[in-house]
Amino acid sequence: MNTRHLLLVLALVGLIVPWFYNLAYFAGGGSVLPSVFWRDAFANDLTAAITIDVYLAALAFSVGVLIDRTAGRRRLSAIALAFGV
């Protein structure tokens, strides 16, 4: 397996596994309304730590993508995907 395939597999796992829990959250009455979502995202110290960690990682990735001029027009889509996925 080359690097590209490994990264594709990791990206797919990173998309599928969290959505399993997202769907369970929505099935249990969760919402994407900001007041509900942010309340639940910071419900306890553990969820707050995970939420902050994920958003800081996406922010660091975004800064790296913006600095890297070789990505061209794909930079903006990569940043959107970092926060959307």
C-alpha positions in Angstrom: 0.0 0.0 0.0 1.5 3.3 -1.0 1.2 6.6 0.9 -1.7 7.8 -1.2 -3.8 4.7 -0.5 -3.0 4.9 3.2 -4.1 8.5 3.4 -7.2 7.7 1.5 -8.1 4.9 3.9 -7.4 7.1 6.9 -9.6 9.9 5.4 -12.4 7.5 4.9 -12.2 6.1 8.4 -12.0 9.6 9.7 -15.2 10.4 7.8 -17.2 7.3 8.6 -16.4 6.7 12.3 -17.3 10.2 13.5 -20.5 10.1 11.5 -21.5 7.0 13.3 -21.5 9.0 16.5 -22.9 12.1 14.9 -25.9 10.1 13.7 -26.4 8.6 17.2 -26.2 12.1 18.6 -28.9 13.3 16.2 -31.1 10.2 16.8 -30.9 11.0 20.5 -32.3 14.5 20.0 -29.1 16.3 19.2 -29.1 19.4 17.0 -26.9 21.6 14.9 -28.5 24.7 16.2 -25.6 26.7 17.7 -27.1 27.0 21.1 -27.7 23.2 21.4 -24.5 22.1 19.6 -22.1 24.3 21.5 -23.8 23.4 24.8 -23.3 19.7 24.1 -19.8 20.2 22.7 -18.8 21.7 26.0 -21.0 19.5 28.3 -18.0 18.3 30.3 -14.2 18.6 30.5 -13.7 15.7 28.2 -16.0 16.9 25.4 -14.6 20.4 25.8 -11.0 19.1 25.4 -11.9 17.0 22.3 -13.8 19.9 20.7 -11.0 22.4 21.3 -8.4 19.9 20.1 -10.2 19.2 16.8 -10.8 22.9 16.1 -7.2 23.8 16.9 -5.9 21.0 14.6 -8.2 22.3 11.8 -6.9 25.8 12.4 -3.3 24.7 12.3 -3.9 22.7 9.2 -5.6 25.7 7.6 -2.7 28.0 8.3 -0.3 25.4 6.8 -2.4 25.2 3.7 -2.6 29.0 3.4 1.2 29.2 3.7 1.8 26.4 1.2 1.5 28.1 -2.2 1.8 24.9 -4.2 -1.8 23.8 -3.5 -3.2 26.4 -5.8 -7.0 26.8 -6.0 -7.5 23.6 -4.0 -6.4 25.4 -0.9 -9.8 26.8 -0.1 -11.6 23.5 -0.6 -9.0 21.8 1.7 -9.7 24.3 4.4 -13.5 23.9 4.0 -13.2 20.2 4.2 -11.0 20.4 7.3 -13.8 22.2 9.2 -16.7 20.4 7.4 -15.5 16.8 7.8 
